[in-house]
Amino acid sequence: MHRSQHEFPHEFPRQPGHQARYGYDDDPQYEPYYPPYDAPYDGNESRRPRRRRTAVAAVLVALALLPVAVDRAVAARIESRTAKAFQEGMGTPLPPEVHVRGIPVVTQAASGTLSQVDITAHGIPARDATRPLPVSELSLRLNGLTKSDDDGEARARSAQATAFLSYEDVSKVLGLEISQGGRPGQVSAAILLPLGKEVTVTTTVSAASGNRIAFQDFQVAGGVLPGGGNALLDKVFERPIQLRNIPDGLRLRSVTTTADGLTARFSGRSVTFRPEDASGGTSGNA
């Protein structure tokens, strides 16, 4: 049965080689939508707000960290200058380790007083002393540190310190090979006698006034010293060793023995650091 075009108006004769297309792209009123190139659409409507929130959070974090970075920069500058001044004043071969405690450091610096400064120095020499005993390591905790207007002096309201004195250096001062004794606070020395014999001498160390280390109650074990031996030891131990490389104002409180050397503990008030401390600082206010 023949159908006319009027009965099926949506069907048209096909031209040779023509391929039918389906969809809306043949109709100009249904133009396809393409998202902008700088923000390709992926169907997730919440991605853009989330990115904005992430950017805002990053800015807020940066602003919060800015005062911390500035404070750390000020602390680093103070630590560097303090280390240089300490090295020059105490004559150490290397700058000490310096840490300014407490935050904010900017506020402390503006007030002119640092609440707490920790210093650890090595190899502090003993100068102008008849029996020089260098300090292998000195650890200082300074509270309320201020400096003079001309930067020629620094003063701590109070301070505590620990000094380590090696047996090697103590042995050079005494002229005997010193090592740790069998009891707390005791050191010993081995003395060779003629014919290969050996005796052991022990003595007790203690803190004496004027930042001095005293040796008391020496005893001889394992033999008898030859004539004049006891008198010689009396001369070695009778005079305490003076510590001349300790900042002025620190007072020696105790001396203890360890496997490697002596540990001396100090404390004091109004502790002062000057260039001449390296050559003669002793003790001061308790």
C-alpha positions as CSV (number, residue, x, y, z in Angstrom):
1,M,0.0,0.0,0.0
2,H,1.4,3.3,-1.0
3,R,1.8,6.0,1.8
4,S,2.0,9.6,1.0
5,Q,4.3,12.1,2.6
6,H,1.3,13.8,4.1
7,E,0.5,10.7,6.2
8,F,4.1,10.6,7.7
9,P,5.4,14.2,7.5
10,H,8.5,13.4,9.7
11,E,9.9,11.0,7.1
12,F,11.7,12.4,4.1
13,P,13.3,10.7,1.2
14,R,17.0,10.0,1.8
15,Q,19.5,11.2,-0.6
16,P,22.2,8.7,-1.8
17,G,25.1,8.6,0.6
18,H,23.2,10.4,3.3
19,Q,23.5,9.0,6.9
20,A,20.8,9.8,9.3
21,R,21.8,11.6,12.6
22,Y,20.0,11.3,15.8
23,G,19.9,13.6,18.8
24,Y,19.6,17.4,19.3
25,D,22.7,18.5,17.4
26,D,20.8,18.8,14.2
27,D,18.5,21.4,15.7
28,P,20.0,24.9,16.2
29,Q,17.9,25.5,19.2
30,Y,19.6,22.7,21.1
31,E,23.2,23.8,21.0
32,P,25.6,21.8,23.2
33,Y,27.0,23.4,26.4
34,Y,30.8,23.5,27.0
35,P,32.1,24.6,30.4
36,P,34.8,27.3,30.6
37,Y,38.3,26.1,29.9
38,D,39.7,27.4,33.3
39,A,37.2,25.4,35.3
40,P,36.2,22.2,33.6
41,Y,32.9,20.9,34.8
42,D,33.1,17.5,36.5
43,G,29.6,17.3,37.9
44,N,30.8,18.2,41.5
45,E,29.1,21.5,42.5
46,S,30.9,21.6,45.9
47,R,34.5,21.6,44.6
48,R,34.8,25.3,43.9
49,P,33.6,26.3,47.5
50,R,35.9,23.7,49.0
51,R,38.9,25.1,47.1
52,R,38.1,28.6,48.2
53,R,37.9,27.4,51.9
54,T,41.3,25.7,51.5
55,A,42.9,28.9,50.2
56,V,41.4,30.9,53.0
57,A,42.7,28.4,55.6
58,A,46.2,28.5,54.1
59,V,46.2,32.3,54.3
60,L,45.1,32.2,57.9
61,V,47.8,29.6,58.8
62,A,50.4,31.8,57.2
63,L,49.3,34.9,59.1
64,A,49.3,32.9,62.4
65,L,52.9,31.6,61.8
66,L,54.2,35.0,60.8
67,P,54.7,36.3,64.5
68,V,56.3,33.0,65.3
69,A,58.8,33.4,62.5
70,V,59.6,36.9,63.5
71,D,60.1,35.9,67.1
72,R,62.4,33.1,66.1
73,A,64.5,35.5,64.0
74,V,64.9,37.9,66.9
75,A,65.8,35.0,69.2
76,A,68.4,33.7,66.7
77,R,70.0,37.1,66.5
78,I,70.2,37.4,70.3
79,E,71.7,33.9,70.6
80,S,74.3,34.6,68.0
81,R,75.4,37.9,69.6
82,T,75.5,36.3,73.1
83,A,77.6,33.4,71.8
84,K,80.1,35.8,70.2
85,A,80.4,37.9,73.3
86,F,80.8,34.9,75.6
87,Q,83.5,33.4,73.3
88,E,85.4,36.7,73.3
89,G,85.1,37.2,77.1
90,M,85.8,33.6,78.2
91,G,88.4,32.7,75.6
92,T,86.7,29.6,74.3
93,P,88.0,28.1,71.0
94,L,84.5,27.9,69.6
95,P,81.3,29.9,70.3
96,P,79.1,28.3,72.9
97,E,75.6,26.9,72.4
98,V,73.0,29.6,73.4
99,H,69.3,29.2,73.8
100,V,66.8,31.9,74.7
101,R,63.9,30.4,76.5
102,G,60.3,31.6,76.8
103,I,58.0,33.3,74.2
104,P,57.6,35.8,72.9
105,V,61.3,36.8,72.8
106,V,60.4,40.1,71.1
107,T,58.6,41.2,74.2
108,Q,61.5,40.2,76.4
109,A,64.0,42.0,74.2
110,A,61.8,45.2,74.2
111,S,61.8,45.1,78.0
112,G,65.6,44.8,78.1
113,T,65.5,41.6,80.2
114,L,65.6,38.0,79.0
115,S,63.7,35.7,81.4
116,Q,66.0,32.7,80.8
117,V,69.1,32.0,78.8
118,D,70.9,28.6,78.6
119,I,74.6,28.5,77.6
120,T,76.8,25.5,77.1
121,A,80.5,26.2,76.5
122,H,83.5,23.9,76.0
123,G,87.2,24.2,76.5
124,I,87.3,27.3,78.9
125,P,91.0,27.9,79.6
126,A,92.4,28.9,83.0
127,R,94.7,32.0,82.6
128,D,97.1,33.7,84.9
129,A,97.0,30.9,87.5
130,T,99.9,29.0,89.1
131,R,98.0,25.7,88.8
132,P,95.6,26.3,85.9
133,L,92.7,23.9,85.7
134,P,90.7,24.4,82.5
135,V,86.9,23.7,82.4
136,S,86.1,21.0,79.9
137,E,82.4,21.9,79.8
138,L,80.4,24.7,81.5
139,S,76.6,24.7,81.5
140,L,74.9,27.9,82.6
141,R,71.3,28.7,83.3
142,L,70.9,32.5,83.6
143,N,67.7,34.1,84.9
144,G,66.8,37.7,84.3
145,L,69.7,38.5,82.0
146,T,70.3,42.2,81.1
147,K,73.1,44.0,79.4
148,S,74.8,47.4,79.9
149,D,74.2,50.3,77.5
150,D,77.6,49.9,76.0
151,D,77.3,46.1,75.7
152,G,80.4,45.8,77.8
153,E,78.8,43.8,80.5
154,A,75.9,41.3,81.0
155,R,74.3,40.6,84.3
156,A,72.0,37.8,85.4
157,R,69.6,38.3,88.4
158,S,70.4,34.7,89.4
159,A,72.2,31.7,87.9
160,Q,73.1,28.1,88.2
161,A,76.0,26.4,86.6
162,T,77.6,22.9,86.3
163,A,81.3,22.6,85.3
164,F,83.0,19.4,84.2
165,L,86.7,19.0,85.0
166,S,88.4,16.0,83.4
167,Y,90.8,13.7,85.4
168,E,93.4,14.3,82.7
169,D,93.5,18.1,83.5
170,V,93.3,17.4,87.3
171,S,96.2,15.0,86.9
172,K,98.3,17.7,85.2
173,V,97.7,20.1,88.0
174,L,98.5,17.7,90.8
175,G,101.3,15.8,89.1
176,L,99.6,12.5,89.9
177,E,97.6,10.2,87.7
178,I,94.1,10.8,89.2
179,S,91.1,8.5,88.7
180,Q,87.8,7.9,90.4
181,G,88.0,6.4,93.9
182,G,86.1,3.5,95.5
183,R,83.7,5.8,97.4
184,P,81.5,8.8,96.4
185,G,83.5,12.0,96.5
186,Q,86.9,10.1,96.5
187,V,89.7,10.1,93.9
188,S,92.7,7.8,93.9
189,A,96.2,7.9,92.4
190,A,98.7,5.1,91.8
191,I,102.3,5.8,92.8
192,L,105.1,3.6,91.5
193,L,107.8,2.7,94.0
194,P,111.3,1.3,93.4
195,L,111.6,-2.4,92.4
196,G,108.3,-2.2,90.6
197,K,106.1,-1.9,93.6
198,E,103.0,0.3,93.7
199,V,100.9,2.0,96.3
200,T,97.5,3.6,96.0
201,V,96.7,7.0,97.5
202,T,93.1,8.1,98.0
203,T,91.8,11.5,99.0
204,T,88.4,13.2,99.3
205,V,87.4,16.2,97.2
206,S,85.1,19.0,98.5
207,A,84.1,22.6,97.8
208,A,86.1,25.2,99.6
209,S,85.5,29.0,99.9
210,G,86.6,31.2,97.0
211,N,85.7,28.7,94.3
212,R,88.4,26.3,95.3
213,I,88.5,22.4,95.2
214,A,90.0,21.0,98.3
215,F,91.7,17.5,98.8
216,Q,91.4,16.1,102.3
217,D,92.2,13.0,104.4
218,F,94.6,11.3,102.0
219,Q,95.4,7.7,102.8
220,V,98.0,5.2,101.5
221,A,96.9,1.6,100.8
222,G,98.8,-1.4,99.4
223,G,102.2,-0.5,100.8
224,V,104.4,2.1,102.6
225,L,105.8,5.2,101.1
226,P,109.6,5.7,101.3
227,G,111.0,8.4,103.6
228,G,109.6,11.8,102.8
229,G,106.8,10.4,100.7
230,N,104.0,11.4,103.1
231,A,105.5,14.9,103.4
232,L,105.5,15.2,99.6
233,L,101.8,14.2,99.4
234,D,101.0,16.7,102.1
235,K,102.5,19.3,99.9
236,V,100.5,18.2,96.8
237,F,97.1,18.0,98.5
238,E,97.4,20.8,101.2
239,R,96.7,23.6,98.8
240,P,93.2,23.7,97.1
241,I,93.0,24.3,93.4
242,Q,91.6,27.7,92.5
243,L,89.0,27.9,89.7
244,R,89.7,31.2,87.9
245,N,87.5,30.8,84.8
246,I,84.0,31.0,86.4
247,P,81.8,34.1,85.9
248,D,81.9,36.6,88.7
249,G,79.1,36.0,91.2
250,L,78.9,32.2,91.0
251,R,79.8,30.3,94.2
252,L,81.0,26.7,94.3
253,R,78.5,24.6,96.2
254,S,79.6,21.0,95.7
255,V,82.1,18.8,94.0
256,T,81.3,15.2,93.1
257,T,83.2,12.5,91.3
258,T,82.3,10.6,88.1
259,A,84.0,7.9,86.0
260,D,85.6,10.6,83.8
261,G,86.2,13.6,86.0
262,L,84.9,16.0,88.7
263,T,81.5,17.7,88.5
264,A,81.4,21.1,90.2
265,R,78.1,22.9,90.8
266,F,77.7,26.6,91.3
267,S,74.9,29.1,92.0
268,G,74.7,32.8,92.7
269,R,72.9,36.1,92.4
270,S,73.9,39.2,90.4
271,V,76.2,37.1,88.2
272,T,78.3,39.3,85.9
273,F,80.0,38.6,82.6
274,R,82.9,40.8,81.6
275,P,85.9,40.3,79.2
276,E,88.3,40.0,82.2
277,D,86.3,37.0,83.6
278,A,88.4,34.7,81.5
279,S,91.5,35.7,83.4
280,G,90.4,36.1,86.9
281,G,86.7,35.6,87.7
282,T,86.2,33.8,91.1
283,S,83.2,34.1,93.4
284,G,80.9,36.7,94.5
285,N,77.5,37.0,96.2
286,A,75.9,33.9,97.5
